[in-house]
């Protein structure tokens, strides 16, 4: 029997625990997604750090944030788990492919989700992923009715018997013309958002709008000048003309910024938006495989919360 050299110190469970903590920001929140107790997650983290001999997280007032070593581990861990899922799927190719129906609550996911799903179809022959765009308006209801197997959520709540696990974060940013009066500042303030029109999408769910406003302004939301447009291109055209400041996901904004558009963040701190993967109990294994693949391949994020500057 061939001897294995340079065996890794960490096992799959270690990687899953580290990813869950990085995504949730605390051991208590990670424990819910892993179906473990908080003490078990804390022990597992200490064990993983002991195996490596480095601290993987820093304790801050906002929760656990990956250290430099933690960021490097989490950045690659999602890909490792996705590759393992791929190997498992290939090993099971003598069985009929598992058919999975998938939709996302937030329309911004459809900027990258179709290409990732197409890649999954090639890499995971044991799973057939069908992207159902028509279920995006209310994916939780579709899950309850059995019309979906997996949904990507940002704000919608679920109830028993549906299950969920943390997936990743993205960041909401502000886009403005390079000639806008605020463009020369390193950051913008809440007062700036009140003084200038805010350009948003008509497709944004009400719950997501409420979440964004609470994150940006706290409990007391001021009266804002809001311009709503139906498509991203129109939002960017109006913003490019200097009419207002656009609020959108960074993975949309980053594809359009250049000499005429710039991205700004709030001086009070970044606006992170948590994503979850919700699923029917019978789709638990498929949700694990697809969740790991999505977290590893979604643009400009890794499988967890970014370190805060």
C-alpha positions as CSV (number, residue, x, y, z in Angstrom):
1,X,0.0,0.0,0.0
2,X,1.4,3.4,-1.0
3,X,2.3,5.6,2.0
4,X,0.7,9.0,2.1
5,X,3.3,11.7,2.7
6,X,2.6,15.3,3.8
7,X,-0.8,14.4,5.1
8,X,-2.8,17.5,5.9
9,X,-3.3,18.5,9.5
10,X,-6.9,19.7,9.1
11,X,-9.8,17.5,8.1
12,X,-13.0,18.3,6.4
13,X,-14.9,19.1,9.6
14,X,-12.2,21.6,10.5
15,X,-12.7,23.4,7.2
16,X,-16.5,23.4,7.6
17,X,-16.3,24.9,11.1
18,X,-13.9,27.6,10.0
19,X,-16.0,28.5,7.0
20,X,-19.2,28.6,9.1
21,X,-17.6,30.9,11.7
22,X,-16.2,33.2,9.1
23,X,-19.6,33.5,7.4
24,X,-21.6,33.9,10.6
25,X,-19.2,36.1,12.6
26,X,-19.6,34.2,15.9
27,X,-19.4,30.7,17.2
28,X,-23.1,30.8,18.4
29,X,-24.4,31.7,15.0
30,X,-22.1,29.2,13.3
31,X,-23.4,26.5,15.7
32,X,-26.9,26.9,14.4
33,X,-25.9,26.3,10.8
34,X,-23.8,23.3,11.8
35,X,-26.4,21.8,14.1
36,X,-23.9,21.8,17.0
37,X,-23.6,23.5,20.4
38,X,-21.7,26.7,20.7
39,X,-19.2,25.0,23.0
40,X,-18.6,22.2,20.4
41,X,-17.9,24.9,17.8
42,X,-15.5,26.7,20.1
43,X,-13.7,23.5,20.9
44,X,-13.5,22.6,17.2
45,X,-12.0,26.1,16.4
46,X,-9.5,25.7,19.2
47,X,-8.5,22.3,17.8
48,X,-8.1,23.6,14.3
49,X,-6.0,26.5,15.5
50,X,-3.9,24.1,17.6
51,X,-3.3,21.8,14.6
52,X,-2.0,24.8,12.5
53,X,-0.3,26.7,15.3
54,X,-1.8,30.0,14.3
55,X,-4.9,32.1,15.3
56,X,-7.5,31.9,12.6
57,X,-9.8,34.6,14.0
58,X,-9.5,38.0,15.8
59,X,-12.1,38.9,18.4
60,X,-13.5,42.4,17.7
61,X,-16.6,44.3,19.0
62,X,-18.4,43.2,15.8
63,X,-17.6,39.6,16.4
64,X,-15.1,37.1,15.1
65,X,-13.2,38.3,12.1
66,X,-10.7,36.1,10.2
67,X,-7.0,36.9,10.8
68,X,-4.6,37.0,7.9
69,X,-4.1,33.3,8.3
70,X,-7.8,32.7,8.6
71,X,-8.5,34.7,5.4
72,X,-6.0,32.6,3.5
73,X,-7.5,29.4,4.8
74,X,-11.1,30.4,4.2
75,X,-10.3,31.6,0.7
76,X,-9.1,28.2,-0.3
77,X,-11.3,26.0,1.9
78,X,-14.4,26.5,-0.2
79,X,-12.6,25.4,-3.3
80,X,-11.3,22.3,-1.5
81,X,-14.8,21.3,-0.3
82,X,-16.2,21.9,-3.8
83,X,-13.5,19.7,-5.3
84,X,-14.3,17.0,-2.8
85,X,-18.0,17.2,-3.6
86,X,-17.1,16.9,-7.3
87,X,-15.1,13.8,-6.6
88,X,-18.0,12.3,-4.6
89,X,-20.4,13.1,-7.4
90,X,-18.1,11.5,-10.0
91,X,-17.8,8.4,-7.9
92,X,-21.6,8.2,-7.9
93,X,-22.2,8.6,-11.6
94,X,-23.6,5.1,-11.9
95,X,-26.7,6.4,-10.1
96,X,-29.3,8.6,-11.7
97,X,-28.3,12.3,-11.5
98,X,-29.9,14.2,-8.6
99,X,-32.2,16.9,-10.1
100,X,-32.2,20.2,-8.1
101,X,-34.3,23.2,-8.7
102,X,-32.7,26.5,-7.6
103,X,-33.7,30.2,-7.4
104,X,-32.4,33.3,-5.8
105,X,-34.4,35.9,-3.9
106,X,-32.2,38.9,-4.9
107,X,-32.0,39.8,-8.5
108,X,-28.3,40.8,-8.3
109,X,-27.4,37.1,-8.0
110,X,-28.5,36.6,-11.6
111,X,-25.5,38.6,-12.7
112,X,-23.3,35.6,-11.9
113,X,-25.5,32.7,-10.9
114,X,-26.3,31.4,-14.4
115,X,-22.6,31.0,-15.4
116,X,-21.8,29.3,-12.1
117,X,-24.7,26.9,-12.5
118,X,-23.5,26.1,-16.1
119,X,-20.1,25.3,-14.6
120,X,-21.6,23.1,-11.9
121,X,-23.4,21.1,-14.6
122,X,-20.1,20.3,-16.2
123,X,-18.2,19.7,-13.0
124,X,-20.8,17.8,-11.0
125,X,-22.3,15.2,-13.3
126,X,-24.1,13.6,-10.4
127,X,-26.3,16.7,-9.9
128,X,-28.5,18.4,-12.4
129,X,-29.1,22.0,-11.4
130,X,-32.1,23.8,-13.0
131,X,-32.2,27.5,-12.5
132,X,-35.8,28.7,-12.1
133,X,-35.9,32.5,-12.6
134,X,-39.6,32.6,-12.4
135,X,-39.5,31.6,-8.7
136,X,-37.3,34.6,-7.7
137,X,-40.3,36.8,-6.5
138,X,-41.1,34.4,-3.6
139,X,-38.7,31.5,-3.4
140,X,-39.6,30.6,0.2
141,X,-43.2,30.0,-0.8
142,X,-42.0,27.9,-3.8
143,X,-39.9,25.9,-1.3
144,X,-42.9,25.3,0.9
145,X,-45.0,24.2,-2.0
146,X,-42.3,21.8,-3.3
147,X,-41.7,23.8,-6.4
148,X,-38.1,24.5,-5.5
149,X,-35.4,22.5,-3.7
150,X,-32.9,25.2,-2.9
151,X,-33.1,29.0,-2.6
152,X,-30.5,31.7,-2.1
153,X,-31.9,34.3,0.4
154,X,-30.9,37.7,1.7
155,X,-33.8,38.8,3.8
156,X,-36.7,36.3,3.7
157,X,-37.3,34.2,6.8
158,X,-38.0,30.5,6.8
159,X,-39.9,28.2,9.1
160,X,-39.9,24.5,9.9
161,X,-39.5,22.1,8.2
162,X,-37.3,24.2,5.8
163,X,-33.6,24.4,6.7
164,X,-30.9,27.0,6.1
165,X,-27.1,27.6,6.4
166,X,-24.9,30.7,6.0
167,X,-23.5,31.0,2.5
168,X,-21.5,34.2,2.1
169,X,-21.6,38.0,2.3
170,X,-21.6,40.7,-0.4
171,X,-21.2,44.4,0.1
172,X,-23.5,47.2,-0.8
173,X,-21.7,50.3,-2.2
174,X,-22.5,53.7,-3.6
175,X,-21.7,54.6,-7.2
176,X,-21.5,58.2,-8.5
177,X,-20.2,60.1,-11.4
178,X,-16.5,60.9,-11.4
179,X,-17.5,64.5,-11.7
180,X,-20.0,64.4,-8.8
181,X,-19.2,66.9,-6.0
182,X,-18.6,64.0,-3.6
183,X,-16.3,62.0,-5.9
184,X,-13.1,63.5,-4.5
185,X,-13.8,62.4,-1.0
186,X,-12.4,59.1,0.4
187,X,-15.8,58.3,1.9
188,X,-19.3,59.6,2.0
189,X,-21.5,60.3,5.1
190,X,-25.2,59.7,6.0
191,X,-25.7,63.4,5.6
192,X,-24.5,63.1,2.0
193,X,-27.1,60.5,1.3
194,X,-29.8,62.8,2.6
195,X,-28.6,65.7,0.6
196,X,-28.3,63.9,-2.8
197,X,-30.9,61.8,-4.6
198,X,-30.5,58.0,-4.1
199,X,-30.9,56.0,-7.3
200,X,-32.2,52.4,-6.7
201,X,-33.9,49.5,-8.5
202,X,-37.6,49.0,-8.7
203,X,-36.9,45.2,-8.5
204,X,-35.4,45.4,-5.0
205,X,-37.7,43.5,-2.5
206,X,-39.2,45.7,0.2
207,X,-37.6,43.7,3.0
208,X,-34.2,44.2,1.4
209,X,-34.8,48.0,1.1
210,X,-35.7,48.0,4.8
211,X,-32.6,46.1,5.7
212,X,-30.4,48.5,3.6
213,X,-31.9,51.6,5.2
214,X,-31.5,50.2,8.7
215,X,-27.9,49.3,8.1
216,X,-27.1,52.7,6.6
217,X,-29.1,54.9,9.0
218,X,-29.9,52.9,12.1
219,X,-33.4,52.9,13.6
220,X,-34.4,56.4,12.6
221,X,-34.5,56.6,8.8
222,X,-34.6,60.2,7.4
223,X,-36.7,61.3,4.5
224,X,-34.7,60.6,1.3
225,X,-34.9,61.7,-2.3
226,X,-35.3,58.4,-4.1
227,X,-35.2,57.8,-7.9
228,X,-36.3,54.2,-8.8
229,X,-35.5,52.7,-12.2
230,X,-36.3,49.2,-13.6
231,X,-32.9,48.2,-15.0
232,X,-29.3,48.5,-14.0
233,X,-28.2,50.2,-17.2
234,X,-30.7,53.0,-16.6
235,X,-29.6,53.4,-13.0
236,X,-26.0,53.7,-14.2
237,X,-26.8,56.1,-17.0
238,X,-28.7,58.5,-14.6
239,X,-25.8,58.2,-12.1
240,X,-23.2,58.8,-14.9
241,X,-25.1,62.0,-15.7
242,X,-24.6,63.2,-12.1
243,X,-28.3,63.1,-11.2
244,X,-27.7,61.1,-8.0
245,X,-25.9,58.4,-6.1
246,X,-26.7,54.8,-7.0
247,X,-26.9,52.1,-4.3
248,X,-26.1,48.6,-5.5
249,X,-24.1,45.4,-4.8
250,X,-20.4,45.7,-5.4
251,X,-20.4,42.7,-7.7
252,X,-22.6,44.7,-10.1
253,X,-20.9,48.1,-9.6
254,X,-17.4,46.8,-10.0
255,X,-18.1,45.7,-13.6
256,X,-19.1,49.2,-14.6
257,X,-16.8,51.6,-12.8
258,X,-14.0,53.3,-14.7
259,X,-13.1,56.8,-15.7
260,X,-16.7,58.0,-15.5
261,X,-18.0,56.2,-12.4
262,X,-16.5,55.7,-9.0
263,X,-17.4,53.6,-5.9
264,X,-17.7,55.1,-2.5
265,X,-18.4,53.6,0.9
266,X,-19.9,55.1,4.1
267,X,-17.5,56.7,6.5
268,X,-19.3,54.8,9.3
269,X,-18.3,51.4,7.8
270,X,-19.1,48.9,5.1
271,X,-22.6,47.7,4.5
272,X,-22.4,43.9,4.4
273,X,-25.3,41.8,3.3
274,X,-25.5,38.2,4.5
275,X,-26.6,35.5,2.1
276,X,-28.1,32.1,3.2
277,X,-28.9,28.9,1.4
278,X,-32.4,27.6,2.3
279,X,-33.5,24.1,1.3
280,X,-36.0,21.3,1.8
281,X,-34.9,18.6,4.3
282,X,-34.6,16.0,1.5
283,X,-32.2,18.3,-0.3
284,X,-29.7,18.6,2.6
285,X,-26.8,16.8,0.8
286,X,-27.4,18.7,-2.5
287,X,-27.5,22.0,-0.5
288,X,-24.2,21.2,1.1
289,X,-22.5,20.4,-2.3
290,X,-24.0,23.4,-4.1
291,X,-23.5,25.8,-1.2
292,X,-19.8,25.0,-1.1
293,X,-19.5,25.3,-4.9
294,X,-21.4,28.7,-4.9
295,X,-19.4,30.1,-2.0
296,X,-16.1,29.2,-3.8
297,X,-17.2,30.7,-7.2
298,X,-19.4,33.7,-6.4
299,X,-17.6,36.9,-7.6
300,X,-15.6,39.1,-5.3
301,X,-16.4,37.2,-2.2
302,X,-15.0,34.2,-0.4
303,X,-16.9,31.6,1.6
304,X,-17.3,33.9,4.6
305,X,-17.2,37.4,5.9
306,X,-14.5,39.7,4.6
307,X,-12.1,41.2,7.1
308,X,-13.1,44.7,8.0
309,X,-10.6,47.5,7.3
